Amino acid sequence: MRYISIAAVFTFLAGSCQAASFCLWKIPAPESKTERFINLTVVQFIQQSDEELVISYGGGNLGSGHDMRIPTKNREEGAKLIGSMRDTVKACDKP
């Protein structure tokens, strides 16, 4: 398994070291009519495997964090989702 720190995602920001305070990313759910979003500024880490991405977010003390699992067909699909998150972070950083 491969772990990717959200800090690594934010390092792709051009020109700024500060993250936006609120940065929404649409969670892919092709079979659902309901749209769900996650605030990327609360993501702690992303775990990538061949079958899924696990996004851990909103953690504090005493295990208060949450995990979201997004099924993927392969690593390339997971990499595209991470790229989409990276692009969203870049867009959130623009004034």
Secondary structure, DSSP 8 states (H G I E B T S, - for coil): -EEEEHHHHHTT-SS-SS--S--EEEE--TT-SS-EEEEGGGEEEEEE-SSEEEEEES--STT--EEEEEE-SSHHHHHHHHHHHHHHHHHHH--
